[in-house]
Amino acid sequence: MKQALVARARAEGFDVVRVTRADAIPEAGARLESWLAAGHHASMDWMAQTADRRASPHALWPEVRSVIVLAMNYGPADDPMALLARRSHGVIAAYARNRDYHDIIKGKLKQVAGFLASRAGEDVKVFVDTAPVMEKPLAQAAGLGWQGKHSVIVSRDHGGWLLLGIIFTTADLPPDTPERDHCGSCTRCLDICPTGAFPAPYQLDARRCISYLTIEHKGAIPRAFRAAIGNRVFGCDDCLAVCPWNKFAAVAREAKLIACEENVAPPLAELARLTDAAFRLRFAGSPVKRTGRERFVRNVLIAIGNSGDTALVDEARALIGDPSPVVRAAAVWALAQLLPAQDFTALAHTHHPRESDAEVAAEWQAALDERGAA
């Protein structure tokens, strides 16, 4: 049955299939509690709210006996780090340059799970990243890979460009051997992080992570991290891109995970002009869409401020009257980075917001104070 299951999963496009027991990660709950207690989940309150169910597969579904962990490679064709030098263009994380992987993987998981249910007569449940499931500890317990020092799953055969899917089942399947850690003394992923998001190996503080700041975080991005974001407008691949194990990675086979050309280094000027309707149309079916136009354009303006390209001043200036205060505040910061002090001060005198626009007014004042100090 297991051999037939693996064959069916590979036929659906999965690159790795492994099995573990539902009780294989007894230490995961304590590790999760420690991470939450440190506040490393930032504003992702749902992590704390679902901690009890997340800690163990049995807490989520008492009848589960086996956990099938599947992975699909999404390896990019080019080095994502090379795009960081194109300062007037935005960088979108490799996984988000085409269709939403949730939809792709869930559809294929349902096919595999349906096959198992019909052949074995057992119950199944499928999960892709949106339910309280500890995918990465389960993947390590199943022998698919290990959690590297950057906390992401790494495979000796496939590197780290892997998207995970999970099938819970009441079937009693033979488990695979857990994978051990192969990071050794390497710290490349920790050293490359622009914002110092790793307080220690194997620990990620989301409050400092560019992926969190550009995707999950609402409101203004803290000033301390804006310069480090560079031209990343959605997510960050740095810690994955430098991993030596990616020498074994291949380019994605699934066509819907291969990057669309328009999402590889799109011009910042083009992205800054997106209205809400244009944003929804441009990123329909993409992971980028769920962030929303407000947060995305906020990210674009941070990238514009970091670009050093004065040709983008007009794009930022056009957004200081945007309906969103988050966008207006980011536009002020971008202009403060690109304009000479005298020109920025003159602009502030003509565009200083009303007292009711307190957050944007504070951004103007902070920018003026910084320029005055300079």
HELIX and SHEET records of a PDB file:
HELIX    1   1 LYS A    2  ALA A   11  1                                  10    
HELIX    2   2 ALA A   28  ALA A   37  1                                  10    
HELIX    3   3 ASP A   45  GLN A   49  1                                   5    
HELIX    4   4 ALA A   51  ARG A   54  1                                   4    
HELIX    5   5 PRO A   57  LEU A   60  1                                   4    
HELIX    6   6 PRO A   80  ALA A   85  5                                   6    
HELIX    7   7 ALA A   94  ALA A   96  5                                   3    
HELIX    8   8 TYR A  101  ALA A  120  1                                  20    
HELIX    9   9 GLU A  135  ALA A  141  1                                   7    
HELIX   10  10 ARG A  188  ILE A  192  1                                   5    
HELIX   11  11 ALA A  206  ARG A  208  5                                   3    
HELIX   12  12 ILE A  210  SER A  211  1                                   2    
HELIX   13  13 TYR A  212  GLU A  216  3                                   5    
HELIX   14  14 ARG A  223  ILE A  229  1                                   7    
HELIX   15  15 ASP A  238  ALA A  241  1                                   4    
HELIX   16  16 PRO A  244  PHE A  248  5                                   5    
HELIX   17  17 ALA A  255  LEU A  257  5                                   3    
HELIX   18  18 GLU A  261  ASN A  263  5                                   3    
HELIX   19  19 LEU A  268  ALA A  272  1                                   5    
HELIX   20  20 ASP A  276  ARG A  282  1                                   7    
HELIX   21  21 PRO A  287  THR A  291  5                                   5    
HELIX   22  22 ARG A  293  SER A  307  1                                  15    
HELIX   23  23 THR A  310  LEU A  312  5                                   3    
HELIX   24  24 VAL A  313  ARG A  317  1                                   5    
HELIX   25  25 PRO A  325  LEU A  338  1                                  14    
HELIX   26  26 ALA A  341  HIS A  351  1                                  11    
HELIX   27  27 ALA A  358  ALA A  373  1                                  16    
SHEET    1   A 4 VAL A  16  ARG A  21  0                                        
SHEET    2   A 4 SER A  66  ASN A  73 -1                                        
SHEET    3   A 4 LEU A 162  THR A 169 -1                                        
SHEET    4   A 4 VAL A 124  PHE A 127 -1                                        
SHEET    1   B 2 VAL A  91  ILE A  92  0                                        
SHEET    2   B 2 ARG A 232  PHE A 234  1                                        
SHEET    1   C 2 TRP A 146  GLN A 147  0                                        
SHEET    2   C 2 ILE A 153  VAL A 154 -1                                        
END                                                                             
